[in-house]
Structures are given as structure tokens and as C-alpha cells.
């Protein structure tokens, strides 16, 4: 329960979650970092073949779901269960099944390595995610919130208490070192900068988990500096996107205007995680940034929240219900 001591202001549920993940964290920590594979050029037209998603709870789909609408005329009708979705799922359902030339596309394969427990111990969990991602030789890696818990939180990647701005900026370097393993492998990478999530204090975050504004600004300055020296890495300005949302404006992303007045809320009531529609918007932005690594191939995705929701529900409806066992002499039918 050592993490519960560090997260003194977090909920009891969080402490229980930390206890449950302790064994998994220890296992990840015991893994040695594999040697970085030799850089391999991206084959034209294959950028979207094997997409690996790494990161924390936003990428892991915390609180994100869709459900069938209950019949409005029957107030006693049982609501259909929610269908949980993460960033990887959204991309998988957004992938076009039919291309403009009429051919069927089976090129997009998603690999999910993100974890909702990233906050518990970013060092071994982050390292373990990248270990697994590199094993599948990805053609693209999306790390939307990979760096978040290297700046937020109360524990460093080395397992020490993290309290000062200097601690957080030093810890950020450890996160960037991990991402360099992807860069050194010659794999395109998309990440995001660090957003100001102070509105989540008292909801999902405690005061001691949140860096001050100056530290966030310094962290983003360092991330931008790091990205500029690495042509394969693109950065999503998540801090600006969140500021636009707070002002009630539409988000201009991926060549499109995303209006919360039409799509519904893009961030959950916890003020930390995106909604389903918000996840679709972020997915569109990530792929739009990634496509600069292969401008000759149009991204094979339809980022329409309504269409993606329909595809999810269609797949659910297509699943055959479990058949009742046929009666036999050994299992007579009873009424």
C-alpha cells in the first residue's frame, strides 16, 4: 500500500486500484529494456498498417462508452448496457472498410498498450508499454497522454516522491528518454503537450498531483524543443484545445471545425477525460498530424462520431446470442 501513502488526497477507490496493480507493476519493472531495433524506413502507403497506442487513462478510454437508446415511450424499460471504448477502438471503428475505388481495406491493425494505471508508477508502466509496442514493429505510435504522468502525479518514474516543479521537469526527461526508443527505431510518433487540468482538482485529481502553471509552461517549452529535433515526431497542442473548450468555442482540428454545440460535451464531468465524441476529435487530430509522414496516402478513416457509434452498435447487434442447450434424454426440459 505504499502508493496510498503517497496519494494521501486521493480516494479510497484509487488506493484499492493501486494495490491491485502492484503485482503487475513489479512484473513490468523486472523486465530489462530491450536493445533499440535498427531504424527501418517506412514503406510508402503503409503508415497505417500497425498502429500502437500507448499512454494513460485518456487513451485507455476511462469513462468512454456508447449505448443503444432506450425506448422513450417506456419509462420502465431497462436501459441497454454501455459499450466501453478506448482510443484504439475508436480508430478501429473509424477505419474505412471500403475505399474510394471500391476495394475493401484490411490495412489498419490496432494494438492497444495504454493503461489506466499509468499514474500509479509511470516508470515501469511506461517502459513496459514501449517494450510491447516495439515488439510488434509498429508503423505508427500514438502517445496522446504518455507524458502526462511524468509531469502530474506524486511519484517519479524512479519511484520517489515528486513534489516540486524541479522534480516534475526532471521526471519529464525520463519520459522523453523512453519516447526516444521509438524515435531511434525509426517509427513515426505523435504525442501531445501538457494541458492545464486544475479544474479536475477535487474530482479526479488532488491538489498535490497538479503542477503549477509555470511548471506546465516550462514542460511544454521543453517538449516542443525535443520535438523540433526529431522530424518523425509530431505534437498535438492539447493545452490550446482544452483552453478553447473552456471558452466554449469550436475546435479547429484536422481541417474541420468540431463544435460542442453539435457534438455534445467533448470532456467528461470529471474535467480530465474526453467523452466519446471528444475521443473521436482527438483521434482525428492525431491521425491528421501523423499523415505528414506519408502525405501520398490518404488516411483510411472516417472520423464521424455518429458513423462510428453506428458501426459499434451494428457489430454488437451482429453478435449471435448464446443458444439455449437443446433438450436431451439426460437434460429434460422443465417448466
N, C-alpha and C positions, 0 to 999 in steps of 0.2 A: 504493500500500500504506500510505497514511498512517493508515488506521484500525487496521491491525495494530499500529502503534506505540502507539496509544492503548490498545488492548486487549491489553496485554502478557501478561496472565494467561489469556487465552482460548486455545482450542485452535487447532491449525493449520487444521482444517477451517473454523473461523469466519473466519480470516484469508482463506482462499480464497474463502469466500462473500462477504466484504466486497469483494474485488477484482472478483468477478463482477458485483456490484450497483453498482459505482462509476459506470458509464456511465448506468444508469437513474436514479441519484440526481442526477447532474449535469443530466440532462434535466428532472427534476422541479423542480430548483432554478431552472432558467431560465424556468419558467412564471411569469407575473405573476399575482398574486392577483386574481381577477375581482371586480367590484363585487358586494356582497351584494344578492341579489334582494329585492324588496319583500315584506314579510310577507304570507302568504296564509292565510286561515282554513282549518282542517281541516274537510272536509265530513263530516258525521255518517255513520258507518258505513264510512269509507274509510281509517281509520288504518293498516290493514294492506295497503293497495294496493301501495305501493312501499317496501320496507324496504331501507335501505342499511346494510351492516355495515362499520364502519371499525375500525382498531386494529392490534394486533401479532400475534405468533405464536399466542397462545391462540385468538384469533378466526380465525386463518388455519388452524387445525387441525393444528398441529405434533404429529406422533406419533399422531394420532387415526385409527382405522380399524376396520372390521369385516370379518369373513371367514366364509365357509361353514365349518362344522365338517368336518374330515376324517373319513372312516370309522374309528371307533375300533378295529375288528377288524383293520385292515390297517395295520401299523406302517410299511410301506414306501410307503404311498400318498403321493403328492405333495400337499402342502398347497395349498389354493387361495390365490391371491394376495390380499393385503389390499386393501380398498377404502377409500381415503383420504376423509375427510370433514372439513369445516370447519363453523364455526358457521352460516354461511349455508346449507350443505347440510342440516344438522340441522333448521333451521327449515323448509326447503323440503319435506323428507320428513315433518315433523310436521304440515304443513298438511292440514287435513281436505279430502278430495275430495268427501265427501257431508255435507251439513248435516243438522241435526235435522229439517228439514221435507222431506227427501228430495231437495232440489235439489243440483246439483253446483256446487261453489265453484271458481272460477278467479281469485280476487281477489288472492291473495298472490303477489307477484313479488319475488324476492330479488335484490339487487345486492351483490356482494362486492367491497370495495375494501381489505380488510385485507391486511397484508404481514408475512411472517416476517422481513423485513429491516429492520423499523422501528428496531431497536436501532442499526443502522449509522449512521443520520443522521436523527433524529426530525424535524428542521426541515422539509426539503424533502419527505420522505416523508409526514409528517402533513399538510402543506399540500396535497400532491398528492391525497391520499385525499379530503380535503374538497372540493377543486376538482371532482373527478369525481362525488362524491356529490351536490353541489348541482346539477350539470348535469341530473340525471335528475328534479329536483324531487321529492325523497322525501317520503313522508307520515310516515316514522318513521326515525330513525337510531339504531343501536345501537353504542356505543363502549365495549364491555366493558373493553378494555385499552389504549385510546387514550392515556391519560395515563401509563401505566406507565413508558415510557422517557424521559419528561420528568423523572422523579424518580430512576429507576435509570439505570445506564449510566455511561459515562465521557466522553461528548461532549454538549455542549449543542445546542439547536436552531439555534444560530448557528455551529456547527462548532468551538467552543472546548473545551478540556479542562474536565471537570466533576469536581471533587474534593471540595469542601466541602459541608456542609449548606446553606450560603447559596447556593452555585451551584445546587443542586438546587431550592430553593424559588423562586429567581429564574427558573429554566428552566420550572418548573411554570406560571408566569404566561404564558409564551409558548404553552404547550399550551392553557391556558384561553382565551387570545385566539383561537386557532384554532377552538375549540368555540363561541365567541361568534358566529362566522359562521353556524353552524347555527341558533343561538338567534335571531339577528337576521333570519333568513329565515322565522321563524315555524314551524319544524319541531320536533315533539317529539323529545326526545333522552334516551337512557338511558345512563348511564356507571357506573363502579364506583370505589370508593375504592382506596387503595393498600395492598396486603397485605404483610405481613412474609414475604419469601421467602428468609430467611437459610439455611433448610435446603437450598436449591439450590446453595449455595456449594460448589465442588468438583465439582459435577455439570454444571450448565448455566450457572452464574454464577461469576464470580471475585469475590474479596473487595472489590476496588476498584470494582465495579459496584453494590454494595449500600449503600444509605443506612443510617445508624444509626437506632435506634428513635425517638429524639427527632425526627429529620427526618421520618420516616414519620408520626408523630403530628401534627407541625406541618402537613405536606402535607394530611393528611386534614381537619384543622380548617379549612384554607383552602378545600378542595374543598366541604365542607359549607356554609361561608359563601357560596361562589359559587353553589351550587345553590339555596340559600334565596331568593336574589334573582331567581331565574329559574323561574317556575312550570311552564314546559314541560319542564324538566329533572328527571329522577328519578335517584336514586343507589342502586346496589346495595352493601350493606355486605360487600364481598368479604373484608375483613380479618376480620370476625367469622365468616364462613362458613369460612374457612381455619382459624381457631382452633378451631372446632367439630370440623372434620375431624381435626385433630391430637389432639384429646381423645378421638376415637373415637365421638363422638356422632352422632345423626341430624340432618340439616339440615332445619329448618322453613322452607320457601320455597314461595311461590305457593299457599298454603293446603294444603300437603301435606307429609308427613314423608318425607324421602329418606334411607333407611338403607343405608350402605355394606355392611352385612352381607347385605343382599338384592340390591343392585345391583352389588356388586363395588367395586373401588377407584375413587374419583372423581378422584384425582390420580395422575399418572404417577410412575414411579420417579425421574424427574429432580427431583421435588418442585417443579416450576414450572408444568407444563402439565396441563390437565384430560384425563381419559380420555374415551372416547366417552360413557359414562354421565354423567361429570361435565359434559360439554358439554351434554347434554340437560337436566341440572338447571339449569345456568346459563341456558340458553335459556328455560326455563320461568320463571325468576326475572326475566329481562329483560322478557319479554312481560307478566308479571303487573304489573310496575311501569309499563310503557307504557300498559296498558289504562285507567289512571286518566284519560288524556286523551280517552277515548271510552268511558265506562262503560256506555253503552246498547248497545254491540255486543260480544257475547261473542267472545273471541279464537278465530279459526278454526284451532286447533291441538290435537293430541293429543300431549302430552309423556310418552310411554311408551317407554323405551329399547328394550324388546322389540319393540313395534309398529314403531318407526322402523327398527330393524335388519331386520325382515321386509320392509318396503317397499323398502329399499335392495337387498336380495337378490332380491326379486321383479323389480325393474326390471332388474337385471343379467341375470337368467335370461331376461327377455323380449327381450333384445338378440339378434338373429339372428347366428349365426356367419358369418364370411365364406365365401361359396360358392367351391368349387374351380372354376376355369375349365373349361368344357365342352371336350372334345377336338374339334379340327377337323383338316382335312387339313394345315393349316400347323403344328399343335401336336399331334403324335401322342401317344397315351398310351404311357408306358413303364412297365415293371415291374421 
